[in-house]
């Protein structure tokens, strides 16, 4: 659960903080994915693509550190 406190009636700043927290937790991405039904084979393909992307990212980070 995401919670943001408002200080000194500064609602704009609280909204910015809320959006940042929601983005960090992946809520916007999940909402976009749940907008339409995803068939099981599409879900597997997406998860596979994400895994490949994650591993390439980690490999590039590892190569950069060397």
OpenMM code with the backbone's topology and positions (N, CA, C; nanometers):
from openmm import Vec3, app, unit

residues = "UNK UNK UNK UNK UNK UNK UNK UNK UNK UNK UNK UNK UNK UNK UNK UNK UNK UNK UNK UNK UNK UNK UNK UNK UNK UNK UNK UNK UNK UNK UNK UNK UNK UNK UNK UNK UNK UNK UNK UNK UNK UNK UNK UNK UNK UNK UNK UNK UNK UNK UNK UNK UNK UNK UNK UNK UNK UNK UNK UNK UNK UNK UNK UNK UNK UNK".split()
positions = [
    Vec3(0.0840, -0.1176, 0.0000),
    Vec3(0.0000, 0.0000, 0.0000),
    Vec3(0.0886, 0.1240, 0.0000),
    Vec3(0.0538, 0.2162, -0.0865),
    Vec3(0.1305, 0.3395, -0.0996),
    Vec3(0.0609, 0.4482, -0.0191),
    Vec3(0.1421, 0.5210, 0.0597),
    Vec3(0.0851, 0.6274, 0.1414),
    Vec3(0.1749, 0.7495, 0.1319),
    Vec3(0.1127, 0.8639, 0.1086),
    Vec3(0.1872, 0.9892, 0.0994),
    Vec3(0.1212, 1.0893, 0.1916),
    Vec3(0.1998, 1.1523, 0.2768),
    Vec3(0.1477, 1.2546, 0.3674),
    Vec3(0.1612, 1.3918, 0.3017),
    Vec3(0.0623, 1.4783, 0.3283),
    Vec3(0.0633, 1.6141, 0.2749),
    Vec3(0.1084, 1.7078, 0.3865),
    Vec3(0.2139, 1.7849, 0.3587),
    Vec3(0.2662, 1.8798, 0.4555),
    Vec3(0.2381, 2.0216, 0.4073),
    Vec3(0.1961, 2.1076, 0.4965),
    Vec3(0.1734, 2.2500, 0.4690),
    Vec3(0.0782, 2.2714, 0.3511),
    Vec3(-0.0229, 2.1870, 0.3376),
    Vec3(-0.1231, 2.1957, 0.2302),
    Vec3(-0.0613, 2.2005, 0.0912),
    Vec3(0.0525, 2.1375, 0.0732),
    Vec3(0.1194, 2.1334, -0.0570),
    Vec3(0.0787, 2.0048, -0.1295),
    Vec3(-0.0350, 2.0104, -0.1951),
    Vec3(-0.0911, 1.8923, -0.2606),
    Vec3(-0.0112, 1.8558, -0.3853),
    Vec3(0.0393, 1.9566, -0.4587),
    Vec3(0.1143, 1.9278, -0.5812),
    Vec3(0.2391, 1.8456, -0.5515),
    Vec3(0.3084, 1.8823, -0.4469),
    Vec3(0.4295, 1.8080, -0.4111),
    Vec3(0.3932, 1.6656, -0.3676),
    Vec3(0.2838, 1.6518, -0.2944),
    Vec3(0.2407, 1.5185, -0.2514),
    Vec3(0.2024, 1.4334, -0.3723),
    Vec3(0.1379, 1.4938, -0.4716),
    Vec3(0.1021, 1.4204, -0.5932),
    Vec3(0.2270, 1.3748, -0.6676),
    Vec3(0.3269, 1.4616, -0.6770),
    Vec3(0.4520, 1.4237, -0.7435),
    Vec3(0.5174, 1.3069, -0.6713),
    Vec3(0.5175, 1.3138, -0.5381),
    Vec3(0.5750, 1.2032, -0.4605),
    Vec3(0.4971, 1.0743, -0.4818),
    Vec3(0.3636, 1.0848, -0.4857),
    Vec3(0.2793, 0.9670, -0.5063),
    Vec3(0.3073, 0.9043, -0.6421),
    Vec3(0.3144, 0.9865, -0.7463),
    Vec3(0.3422, 0.9334, -0.8798),
    Vec3(0.4781, 0.8664, -0.8859),
    Vec3(0.5773, 0.9259, -0.8196),
    Vec3(0.7111, 0.8678, -0.8187),
    Vec3(0.7097, 0.7321, -0.7487),
    Vec3(0.6406, 0.7234, -0.6352),
    Vec3(0.6323, 0.5964, -0.5625),
    Vec3(0.5590, 0.4903, -0.6432),
    Vec3(0.4486, 0.5298, -0.7071),
    Vec3(0.3719, 0.4340, -0.7867),
    Vec3(0.4543, 0.3851, -0.9052),
    Vec3(0.5284, 0.4748, -0.9667),
    Vec3(0.6125, 0.4353, -1.0791),
    Vec3(0.7232, 0.3407, -1.0328),
    Vec3(0.7825, 0.3697, -0.9177),
    Vec3(0.8898, 0.2860, -0.8639),
    Vec3(0.8395, 0.1456, -0.8315),
    Vec3(0.7161, 0.1359, -0.7837),
    Vec3(0.6605, 0.0053, -0.7487),
    Vec3(0.6026, -0.0684, -0.8684),
    Vec3(0.5951, -0.0018, -0.9828),
    Vec3(0.5462, -0.0675, -1.1039),
    Vec3(0.3955, -0.0710, -1.1159),
    Vec3(0.3255, 0.0154, -1.0442),
    Vec3(0.1795, 0.0143, -1.0492),
    Vec3(0.1253, 0.0598, -1.1838),
    Vec3(0.1862, 0.1614, -1.2440),
    Vec3(0.1386, 0.2100, -1.3733),
    Vec3(0.1538, 0.1021, -1.4796),
    Vec3(0.2651, 0.0325, -1.4754),
    Vec3(0.2902, -0.0737, -1.5729),
    Vec3(0.1889, -0.1874, -1.5558),
    Vec3(0.1616, -0.2216, -1.4314),
    Vec3(0.0657, -0.3290, -1.4046),
    Vec3(-0.0744, -0.2897, -1.4492),
    Vec3(-0.1122, -0.1647, -1.4274),
    Vec3(-0.2436, -0.1189, -1.4714),
    Vec3(-0.2561, -0.1274, -1.6224),
    Vec3(-0.1510, -0.0882, -1.6944),
    Vec3(-0.1535, -0.0970, -1.8401),
    Vec3(-0.1675, -0.2418, -1.8851),
    Vec3(-0.0991, -0.3338, -1.8170),
    Vec3(-0.1060, -0.4746, -1.8547),
    Vec3(-0.2434, -0.5336, -1.8266),
    Vec3(-0.3066, -0.4911, -1.7196),
    Vec3(-0.4363, -0.5480, -1.6818),
    Vec3(-0.5530, -0.4871, -1.7575),
    Vec3(-0.5266, -0.3861, -1.8386),
    Vec3(-0.6338, -0.3209, -1.9125),
    Vec3(-0.7040, -0.4197, -2.0055),
    Vec3(-0.6254, -0.5112, -2.0663),
    Vec3(-0.6810, -0.6112, -2.1566),
    Vec3(-0.6371, -0.7493, -2.1104),
    Vec3(-0.7156, -0.8502, -2.1489),
    Vec3(-0.6818, -0.9879, -2.1138),
    Vec3(-0.5584, -1.0309, -2.1913),
    Vec3(-0.4683, -1.0962, -2.1226),
    Vec3(-0.3459, -1.1453, -2.1854),
    Vec3(-0.3520, -1.2972, -2.1887),
    Vec3(-0.3435, -1.3522, -2.3089),
    Vec3(-0.3492, -1.4973, -2.3223),
    Vec3(-0.2249, -1.5590, -2.2586),
    Vec3(-0.2370, -1.6846, -2.2125),
    Vec3(-0.1236, -1.7472, -2.1435),
    Vec3(0.0049, -1.7516, -2.2266),
    Vec3(-0.0058, -1.7800, -2.3578),
    Vec3(0.1164, -1.7864, -2.4381),
    Vec3(0.1784, -1.6471, -2.4545),
    Vec3(0.0942, -1.5419, -2.4560),
    Vec3(0.1472, -1.4058, -2.4633),
    Vec3(0.2187, -1.3688, -2.3340),
    Vec3(0.1622, -1.4148, -2.2219),
    Vec3(0.2235, -1.3870, -2.0920),
    Vec3(0.3597, -1.4549, -2.0818),
    Vec3(0.3666, -1.5816, -2.1259),
    Vec3(0.4944, -1.6536, -2.1224),
    Vec3(0.5980, -1.5845, -2.2105),
    Vec3(0.5542, -1.5418, -2.3292),
    Vec3(0.6468, -1.4743, -2.4203),
    Vec3(0.6952, -1.3428, -2.3593),
    Vec3(0.6054, -1.2676, -2.2972),
    Vec3(0.6435, -1.1404, -2.2346),
    Vec3(0.7418, -1.1630, -2.1210),
    Vec3(0.7124, -1.2619, -2.0349),
    Vec3(0.8021, -1.2909, -1.9230),
    Vec3(0.9391, -1.3362, -1.9729),
    Vec3(0.9399, -1.4130, -2.0816),
    Vec3(1.0659, -1.4582, -2.1408),
    Vec3(1.1446, -1.3387, -2.1934),
    Vec3(1.0771, -1.2478, -2.2647),
    Vec3(1.1430, -1.1278, -2.3169),
    Vec3(1.1997, -1.0438, -2.2035),
    Vec3(1.1217, -1.0289, -2.0963),
    Vec3(1.1688, -0.9490, -1.9831),
    Vec3(1.2908, -1.0130, -1.9179),
    Vec3(1.2913, -1.1457, -1.9095),
    Vec3(1.4057, -1.2148, -1.8517),
    Vec3(1.5307, -1.1972, -1.9354),
    Vec3(1.5151, -1.2065, -2.0677),
    Vec3(1.6288, -1.1873, -2.1570),
    Vec3(1.6800, -1.0446, -2.1433),
    Vec3(1.5891, -0.9487, -2.1385),
    Vec3(1.6273, -0.8083, -2.1253),
    Vec3(1.7021, -0.7844, -1.9942),
    Vec3(1.6503, -0.8452, -1.8861),
    Vec3(1.7133, -0.8302, -1.7550),
    Vec3(1.8552, -0.8894, -1.7555),
    Vec3(1.8693, -1.0089, -1.8166),
    Vec3(2.0013, -1.0729, -1.8173),
    Vec3(2.1004, -0.9937, -1.9025),
    Vec3(2.0551, -0.9393, -2.0164),
    Vec3(2.1440, -0.8564, -2.0983),
    Vec3(2.1858, -0.7313, -2.0224),
    Vec3(2.0922, -0.6730, -1.9488),
    Vec3(2.1228, -0.5535, -1.8712),
    Vec3(2.2272, -0.5849, -1.7645),
    Vec3(2.2097, -0.6972, -1.6945),
    Vec3(2.3065, -0.7368, -1.5917),
    Vec3(2.4427, -0.7670, -1.6517),
    Vec3(2.4438, -0.8317, -1.7695),
    Vec3(2.5704, -0.8616, -1.8360),
    Vec3(2.6421, -0.7335, -1.8748),
    Vec3(2.5669, -0.6374, -1.9281),
    Vec3(2.6313, -0.5121, -1.9694),
    Vec3(2.6851, -0.4368, -1.8477),
    Vec3(2.6129, -0.4423, -1.7360),
    Vec3(2.6625, -0.3791, -1.6135),
    Vec3(2.7896, -0.4462, -1.5671),
    Vec3(2.7919, -0.5792, -1.5738),
    Vec3(2.9077, -0.6550, -1.5292),
    Vec3(3.0289, -0.6247, -1.6184),
    Vec3(3.0071, -0.6146, -1.7508),
    Vec3(3.1166, -0.5845, -1.8424),
    Vec3(3.1665, -0.4426, -1.8220),
    Vec3(3.0780, -0.3509, -1.7882),
    Vec3(3.1168, -0.2121, -1.7672),
    Vec3(3.2036, -0.1968, -1.6434),
    Vec3(3.1768, -0.2773, -1.5407),
    Vec3(3.2512, -0.2683, -1.4156),
    Vec3(3.3937, -0.3207, -1.4298),
    Vec3(3.4165, -0.4090, -1.5267),
    Vec3(3.5503, -0.4703, -1.5423),
    Vec3(3.6473, -0.3757, -1.5976),
] * unit.nanometer
topology = app.Topology()
chain = topology.addChain("A")
for resn in residues:
    res = topology.addResidue(resn, chain)
    for name in ("N", "CA", "C"):
        topology.addAtom(name, app.Element.getBySymbol(name[0]), res)
